[in-house]
Amino acid sequence: MRSTEAEHDENFLKVLDRILEINLKLKWDKCKFKVKEVGYVGYLLTAEGLKPDPEK
């Protein structure tokens, strides 16, 4: 089942609420939300999959 962006946003807000409820500490400067790709340990994670990070 494919969810819509609105459903994703609703679930995301529930996760953030839970994070605040249990006082989980995040490094907000390291958090990225609603981006097309994310770099992680020398790779880029995109909608198309995992690929090597060209900047590494």
HTML snippet that shows the backbone in 3Dmol.js (N, CA, C, O; Angstrom):
<script src="https://3Dmol.org/build/3Dmol-min.js"></script>
<div id="view" style="width:600px;height:400px;position:relative"></div>
<script>
const pdb = `
ATOM      1  N   MET A   1       0.839  -1.171   0.000  1.00  0.00           N
ATOM      2  CA  MET A   1       0.000   0.000   0.000  1.00  0.00           C
ATOM      3  C   MET A   1       0.890   1.241   0.000  1.00  0.00           C
ATOM      4  O   MET A   1       1.798   1.356   0.823  1.00  0.00           O
ATOM      5  N   ARG A   2       0.638   2.145  -0.898  1.00  0.00           N
ATOM      6  CA  ARG A   2       1.435   3.363  -0.999  1.00  0.00           C
ATOM      7  C   ARG A   2       0.719   4.491  -0.266  1.00  0.00           C
ATOM      8  O   ARG A   2      -0.455   4.756  -0.525  1.00  0.00           O
ATOM      9  N   SER A   3       1.416   5.149   0.641  1.00  0.00           N
ATOM     10  CA  SER A   3       0.794   6.231   1.395  1.00  0.00           C
ATOM     11  C   SER A   3       1.024   7.563   0.691  1.00  0.00           C
ATOM     12  O   SER A   3       1.948   7.712  -0.109  1.00  0.00           O
ATOM     13  N   THR A   4       0.182   8.503   0.999  1.00  0.00           N
ATOM     14  CA  THR A   4       0.303   9.830   0.407  1.00  0.00           C
ATOM     15  C   THR A   4       1.267  10.669   1.230  1.00  0.00           C
ATOM     16  O   THR A   4       1.650  10.293   2.338  1.00  0.00           O
ATOM     17  N   GLU A   5       1.650  11.800   0.676  1.00  0.00           N
ATOM     18  CA  GLU A   5       2.531  12.701   1.407  1.00  0.00           C
ATOM     19  C   GLU A   5       1.842  13.199   2.676  1.00  0.00           C
ATOM     20  O   GLU A   5       2.492  13.365   3.708  1.00  0.00           O
ATOM     21  N   ALA A   6       0.541  13.438   2.609  1.00  0.00           N
ATOM     22  CA  ALA A   6      -0.203  13.897   3.785  1.00  0.00           C
ATOM     23  C   ALA A   6      -0.184  12.841   4.889  1.00  0.00           C
ATOM     24  O   ALA A   6      -0.025  13.172   6.064  1.00  0.00           O
ATOM     25  N   GLU A   7      -0.346  11.572   4.514  1.00  0.00           N
ATOM     26  CA  GLU A   7      -0.286  10.489   5.502  1.00  0.00           C
ATOM     27  C   GLU A   7       1.115  10.386   6.093  1.00  0.00           C
ATOM     28  O   GLU A   7       1.282  10.164   7.292  1.00  0.00           O
ATOM     29  N   HIS A   8       2.105  10.548   5.243  1.00  0.00           N
ATOM     30  CA  HIS A   8       3.492  10.520   5.712  1.00  0.00           C
ATOM     31  C   HIS A   8       3.721  11.637   6.720  1.00  0.00           C
ATOM     32  O   HIS A   8       4.305  11.413   7.780  1.00  0.00           O
ATOM     33  N   ASP A   9       3.262  12.839   6.389  1.00  0.00           N
ATOM     34  CA  ASP A   9       3.445  13.978   7.291  1.00  0.00           C
ATOM     35  C   ASP A   9       2.737  13.750   8.627  1.00  0.00           C
ATOM     36  O   ASP A   9       3.272  14.088   9.683  1.00  0.00           O
ATOM     37  N   GLU A  10       1.544  13.181   8.576  1.00  0.00           N
ATOM     38  CA  GLU A  10       0.792  12.892   9.800  1.00  0.00           C
ATOM     39  C   GLU A  10       1.551  11.894  10.673  1.00  0.00           C
ATOM     40  O   GLU A  10       1.665  12.092  11.883  1.00  0.00           O
ATOM     41  N   ASN A  11       2.064  10.836  10.076  1.00  0.00           N
ATOM     42  CA  ASN A  11       2.850   9.847  10.825  1.00  0.00           C
ATOM     43  C   ASN A  11       4.136  10.450  11.359  1.00  0.00           C
ATOM     44  O   ASN A  11       4.550  10.154  12.480  1.00  0.00           O
ATOM     45  N   PHE A  12       4.763  11.291  10.561  1.00  0.00           N
ATOM     46  CA  PHE A  12       6.002  11.945  10.975  1.00  0.00           C
ATOM     47  C   PHE A  12       5.756  12.816  12.209  1.00  0.00           C
ATOM     48  O   PHE A  12       6.566  12.820  13.136  1.00  0.00           O
ATOM     49  N   LEU A  13       4.649  13.548  12.224  1.00  0.00           N
ATOM     50  CA  LEU A  13       4.327  14.381  13.382  1.00  0.00           C
ATOM     51  C   LEU A  13       4.073  13.532  14.628  1.00  0.00           C
ATOM     52  O   LEU A  13       4.418  13.940  15.737  1.00  0.00           O
ATOM     53  N   LYS A  14       3.478  12.370  14.452  1.00  0.00           N
ATOM     54  CA  LYS A  14       3.274  11.454  15.578  1.00  0.00           C
ATOM     55  C   LYS A  14       4.616  10.998  16.145  1.00  0.00           C
ATOM     56  O   LYS A  14       4.784  10.904  17.360  1.00  0.00           O
ATOM     57  N   VAL A  15       5.562  10.717  15.262  1.00  0.00           N
ATOM     58  CA  VAL A  15       6.901  10.308  15.709  1.00  0.00           C
ATOM     59  C   VAL A  15       7.568  11.452  16.467  1.00  0.00           C
ATOM     60  O   VAL A  15       8.156  11.232  17.526  1.00  0.00           O
ATOM     61  N   LEU A  16       7.481  12.661  15.939  1.00  0.00           N
ATOM     62  CA  LEU A  16       8.079  13.811  16.629  1.00  0.00           C
ATOM     63  C   LEU A  16       7.423  14.036  17.990  1.00  0.00           C
ATOM     64  O   LEU A  16       8.111  14.331  18.968  1.00  0.00           O
ATOM     65  N   ASP A  17       6.100  13.899  18.060  1.00  0.00           N
ATOM     66  CA  ASP A  17       5.408  14.034  19.346  1.00  0.00           C
ATOM     67  C   ASP A  17       5.925  13.003  20.344  1.00  0.00           C
ATOM     68  O   ASP A  17       6.156  13.322  21.510  1.00  0.00           O
ATOM     69  N   ARG A  18       6.102  11.781  19.888  1.00  0.00           N
ATOM     70  CA  ARG A  18       6.594  10.708  20.769  1.00  0.00           C
ATOM     71  C   ARG A  18       8.019  11.002  21.230  1.00  0.00           C
ATOM     72  O   ARG A  18       8.360  10.762  22.388  1.00  0.00           O
ATOM     73  N   ILE A  19       8.841  11.515  20.338  1.00  0.00           N
ATOM     74  CA  ILE A  19      10.214  11.895  20.699  1.00  0.00           C
ATOM     75  C   ILE A  19      10.193  12.909  21.834  1.00  0.00           C
ATOM     76  O   ILE A  19      10.961  12.794  22.788  1.00  0.00           O
ATOM     77  N   LEU A  20       9.309  13.906  21.730  1.00  0.00           N
ATOM     78  CA  LEU A  20       9.201  14.923  22.778  1.00  0.00           C
ATOM     79  C   LEU A  20       8.641  14.332  24.076  1.00  0.00           C
ATOM     80  O   LEU A  20       9.096  14.682  25.165  1.00  0.00           O
ATOM     81  N   GLU A  21       7.659  13.441  23.961  1.00  0.00           N
ATOM     82  CA  GLU A  21       7.047  12.803  25.129  1.00  0.00           C
ATOM     83  C   GLU A  21       8.062  12.076  25.990  1.00  0.00           C
ATOM     84  O   GLU A  21       8.025  12.174  27.216  1.00  0.00           O
ATOM     85  N   ILE A  22       8.960  11.353  25.361  1.00  0.00           N
ATOM     86  CA  ILE A  22       9.910  10.532  26.123  1.00  0.00           C
ATOM     87  C   ILE A  22      11.251  11.235  26.335  1.00  0.00           C
ATOM     88  O   ILE A  22      12.214  10.641  26.820  1.00  0.00           O
ATOM     89  N   ASN A  23      11.290  12.521  25.959  1.00  0.00           N
ATOM     90  CA  ASN A  23      12.499  13.333  26.141  1.00  0.00           C
ATOM     91  C   ASN A  23      13.722  12.751  25.447  1.00  0.00           C
ATOM     92  O   ASN A  23      14.839  12.841  25.955  1.00  0.00           O
ATOM     93  N   LEU A  24      13.501  12.160  24.292  1.00  0.00           N
ATOM     94  CA  LEU A  24      14.616  11.660  23.502  1.00  0.00           C
ATOM     95  C   LEU A  24      15.390  12.853  22.959  1.00  0.00           C
ATOM     96  O   LEU A  24      14.798  13.787  22.419  1.00  0.00           O
ATOM     97  N   LYS A  25      16.680  12.824  23.098  1.00  0.00           N
ATOM     98  CA  LYS A  25      17.515  13.938  22.654  1.00  0.00           C
ATOM     99  C   LYS A  25      18.036  13.670  21.250  1.00  0.00           C
ATOM    100  O   LYS A  25      18.626  12.622  20.986  1.00  0.00           O
ATOM    101  N   LEU A  26      17.818  14.607  20.367  1.00  0.00           N
ATOM    102  CA  LEU A  26      18.327  14.521  18.998  1.00  0.00           C
ATOM    103  C   LEU A  26      19.266  15.684  18.749  1.00  0.00           C
ATOM    104  O   LEU A  26      19.132  16.741  19.366  1.00  0.00           O
ATOM    105  N   LYS A  27      20.199  15.494  17.863  1.00  0.00           N
ATOM    106  CA  LYS A  27      21.047  16.594  17.406  1.00  0.00           C
ATOM    107  C   LYS A  27      20.333  17.204  16.208  1.00  0.00           C
ATOM    108  O   LYS A  27      20.531  16.785  15.067  1.00  0.00           O
ATOM    109  N   TRP A  28      19.494  18.208  16.490  1.00  0.00           N
ATOM    110  CA  TRP A  28      18.626  18.771  15.461  1.00  0.00           C
ATOM    111  C   TRP A  28      19.415  19.331  14.284  1.00  0.00           C
ATOM    112  O   TRP A  28      18.914  19.355  13.160  1.00  0.00           O
ATOM    113  N   ASP A  29      20.652  19.785  14.531  1.00  0.00           N
ATOM    114  CA  ASP A  29      21.455  20.303  13.420  1.00  0.00           C
ATOM    115  C   ASP A  29      21.879  19.184  12.461  1.00  0.00           C
ATOM    116  O   ASP A  29      22.269  19.453  11.325  1.00  0.00           O
ATOM    117  N   LYS A  30      21.801  17.941  12.919  1.00  0.00           N
ATOM    118  CA  LYS A  30      22.137  16.807  12.053  1.00  0.00           C
ATOM    119  C   LYS A  30      20.904  16.187  11.393  1.00  0.00           C
ATOM    120  O   LYS A  30      21.032  15.322  10.526  1.00  0.00           O
ATOM    121  N   CYS A  31      19.722  16.625  11.801  1.00  0.00           N
ATOM    122  CA  CYS A  31      18.478  16.068  11.254  1.00  0.00           C
ATOM    123  C   CYS A  31      18.134  16.731   9.923  1.00  0.00           C
ATOM    124  O   CYS A  31      18.328  17.933   9.745  1.00  0.00           O
ATOM    125  N   LYS A  32      17.628  15.937   9.006  1.00  0.00           N
ATOM    126  CA  LYS A  32      17.187  16.441   7.702  1.00  0.00           C
ATOM    127  C   LYS A  32      15.797  15.898   7.437  1.00  0.00           C
ATOM    128  O   LYS A  32      15.537  14.708   7.618  1.00  0.00           O
ATOM    129  N   PHE A  33      14.918  16.769   7.011  1.00  0.00           N
ATOM    130  CA  PHE A  33      13.539  16.378   6.761  1.00  0.00           C
ATOM    131  C   PHE A  33      13.119  16.814   5.369  1.00  0.00           C
ATOM    132  O   PHE A  33      13.475  17.901   4.914  1.00  0.00           O
ATOM    133  N   LYS A  34      12.365  15.965   4.703  1.00  0.00           N
ATOM    134  CA  LYS A  34      11.787  16.257   3.387  1.00  0.00           C
ATOM    135  C   LYS A  34      12.848  16.660   2.362  1.00  0.00           C
ATOM    136  O   LYS A  34      12.705  17.665   1.666  1.00  0.00           O
ATOM    137  N   VAL A  35      13.896  15.875   2.283  1.00  0.00           N
ATOM    138  CA  VAL A  35      14.948  16.116   1.296  1.00  0.00           C
ATOM    139  C   VAL A  35      14.899  15.013   0.236  1.00  0.00           C
ATOM    140  O   VAL A  35      14.371  13.930   0.487  1.00  0.00           O
ATOM    141  N   LYS A  36      15.442  15.287  -0.926  1.00  0.00           N
ATOM    142  CA  LYS A  36      15.421  14.322  -2.033  1.00  0.00           C
ATOM    143  C   LYS A  36      16.476  13.235  -1.872  1.00  0.00           C
ATOM    144  O   LYS A  36      16.299  12.117  -2.356  1.00  0.00           O
ATOM    145  N   GLU A  37      17.580  13.564  -1.189  1.00  0.00           N
ATOM    146  CA  GLU A  37      18.630  12.574  -0.970  1.00  0.00           C
ATOM    147  C   GLU A  37      19.355  12.876   0.331  1.00  0.00           C
ATOM    148  O   GLU A  37      19.396  14.017   0.792  1.00  0.00           O
ATOM    149  N   VAL A  38      19.928  11.824   0.913  1.00  0.00           N
ATOM    150  CA  VAL A  38      20.636  11.943   2.186  1.00  0.00           C
ATOM    151  C   VAL A  38      21.962  11.221   2.059  1.00  0.00           C
ATOM    152  O   VAL A  38      22.021  10.078   1.608  1.00  0.00           O
ATOM    153  N   GLY A  39      23.027  11.898   2.461  1.00  0.00           N
ATOM    154  CA  GLY A  39      24.339  11.275   2.479  1.00  0.00           C
ATOM    155  C   GLY A  39      24.532  10.490   3.761  1.00  0.00           C
ATOM    156  O   GLY A  39      24.162  10.947   4.843  1.00  0.00           O
ATOM    157  N   TYR A  40      25.120   9.291   3.635  1.00  0.00           N
ATOM    158  CA  TYR A  40      25.368   8.452   4.807  1.00  0.00           C
ATOM    159  C   TYR A  40      26.536   7.526   4.513  1.00  0.00           C
ATOM    160  O   TYR A  40      26.503   6.763   3.548  1.00  0.00           O
ATOM    161  N   VAL A  41      27.548   7.592   5.328  1.00  0.00           N
ATOM    162  CA  VAL A  41      28.769   6.789   5.256  1.00  0.00           C
ATOM    163  C   VAL A  41      29.275   6.571   3.825  1.00  0.00           C
ATOM    164  O   VAL A  41      29.532   5.441   3.410  1.00  0.00           O
ATOM    165  N   GLY A  42      29.410   7.666   3.089  1.00  0.00           N
ATOM    166  CA  GLY A  42      29.984   7.583   1.748  1.00  0.00           C
ATOM    167  C   GLY A  42      29.006   7.237   0.642  1.00  0.00           C
ATOM    168  O   GLY A  42      29.417   7.014  -0.497  1.00  0.00           O
ATOM    169  N   TYR A  43      27.733   7.190   0.954  1.00  0.00           N
ATOM    170  CA  TYR A  43      26.703   6.881  -0.042  1.00  0.00           C
ATOM    171  C   TYR A  43      25.610   7.933  -0.017  1.00  0.00           C
ATOM    172  O   TYR A  43      25.449   8.663   0.961  1.00  0.00           O
ATOM    173  N   LEU A  44      24.868   7.997  -1.103  1.00  0.00           N
ATOM    174  CA  LEU A  44      23.670   8.822  -1.163  1.00  0.00           C
ATOM    175  C   LEU A  44      22.464   7.899  -1.230  1.00  0.00           C
ATOM    176  O   LEU A  44      22.404   6.998  -2.066  1.00  0.00           O
ATOM    177  N   LEU A  45      21.517   8.131  -0.351  1.00  0.00           N
ATOM    178  CA  LEU A  45      20.262   7.388  -0.365  1.00  0.00           C
ATOM    179  C   LEU A  45      19.232   8.261  -1.065  1.00  0.00           C
ATOM    180  O   LEU A  45      18.909   9.350  -0.591  1.00  0.00           O
ATOM    181  N   THR A  46      18.714   7.784  -2.197  1.00  0.00           N
ATOM    182  CA  THR A  46      17.747   8.533  -2.992  1.00  0.00           C
ATOM    183  C   THR A  46      16.521   7.663  -3.252  1.00  0.00           C
ATOM    184  O   THR A  46      16.478   6.498  -2.858  1.00  0.00           O
ATOM    185  N   ALA A  47      15.529   8.242  -3.916  1.00  0.00           N
ATOM    186  CA  ALA A  47      14.332   7.480  -4.286  1.00  0.00           C
ATOM    187  C   ALA A  47      14.696   6.343  -5.232  1.00  0.00           C
ATOM    188  O   ALA A  47      14.002   5.327  -5.278  1.00  0.00           O
ATOM    189  N   GLU A  48      15.771   6.504  -5.981  1.00  0.00           N
ATOM    190  CA  GLU A  48      16.212   5.472  -6.927  1.00  0.00           C
ATOM    191  C   GLU A  48      17.043   4.384  -6.254  1.00  0.00           C
ATOM    192  O   GLU A  48      17.303   3.339  -6.852  1.00  0.00           O
ATOM    193  N   GLY A  49      17.456   4.623  -5.025  1.00  0.00           N
ATOM    194  CA  GLY A  49      18.248   3.631  -4.314  1.00  0.00           C
ATOM    195  C   GLY A  49      19.534   4.216  -3.752  1.00  0.00           C
ATOM    196  O   GLY A  49      19.660   5.431  -3.597  1.00  0.00           O
ATOM    197  N   LEU A  50      20.469   3.356  -3.455  1.00  0.00           N
ATOM    198  CA  LEU A  50      21.746   3.726  -2.858  1.00  0.00           C
ATOM    199  C   LEU A  50      22.796   3.851  -3.949  1.00  0.00           C
ATOM    200  O   LEU A  50      22.904   2.989  -4.821  1.00  0.00           O
ATOM    201  N   LYS A  51      23.580   4.946  -3.895  1.00  0.00           N
ATOM    202  CA  LYS A  51      24.664   5.119  -4.861  1.00  0.00           C
ATOM    203  C   LYS A  51      25.845   5.779  -4.165  1.00  0.00           C
ATOM    204  O   LYS A  51      25.657   6.461  -3.157  1.00  0.00           O
ATOM    205  N   PRO A  52      27.046   5.594  -4.672  1.00  0.00           N
ATOM    206  CA  PRO A  52      28.225   6.204  -4.057  1.00  0.00           C
ATOM    207  C   PRO A  52      28.119   7.728  -4.072  1.00  0.00           C
ATOM    208  O   PRO A  52      27.639   8.319  -5.039  1.00  0.00           O
ATOM    209  N   ASP A  53      28.570   8.345  -3.001  1.00  0.00           N
ATOM    210  CA  ASP A  53      28.573   9.805  -2.912  1.00  0.00           C
ATOM    211  C   ASP A  53      29.725  10.338  -3.753  1.00  0.00           C
ATOM    212  O   ASP A  53      30.880  10.032  -3.459  1.00  0.00           O
ATOM    213  N   PRO A  54      29.449  11.125  -4.791  1.00  0.00           N
ATOM    214  CA  PRO A  54      30.519  11.624  -5.663  1.00  0.00           C
ATOM    215  C   PRO A  54      31.488  12.573  -4.953  1.00  0.00           C
ATOM    216  O   PRO A  54      32.592  12.803  -5.445  1.00  0.00           O
ATOM    217  N   GLU A  55      31.090  13.127  -3.802  1.00  0.00           N
ATOM    218  CA  GLU A  55      31.970  14.034  -3.062  1.00  0.00           C
ATOM    219  C   GLU A  55      32.939  13.294  -2.155  1.00  0.00           C
ATOM    220  O   GLU A  55      33.792  13.925  -1.529  1.00  0.00           O
ATOM    221  N   LYS A  56      32.832  11.989  -2.067  1.00  0.00           N
ATOM    222  CA  LYS A  56      33.714  11.199  -1.188  1.00  0.00           C
ATOM    223  C   LYS A  56      34.804  10.532  -1.988  1.00  0.00           C
ATOM    224  O   LYS A  56      35.640   9.827  -1.423  1.00  0.00           O
TER     225      LYS A  56
END
`;
const viewer = $3Dmol.createViewer("view");
viewer.addModel(pdb, "pdb");
viewer.setStyle({}, {cartoon: {color: "spectrum"}});
viewer.zoomTo();
viewer.render();
</script>
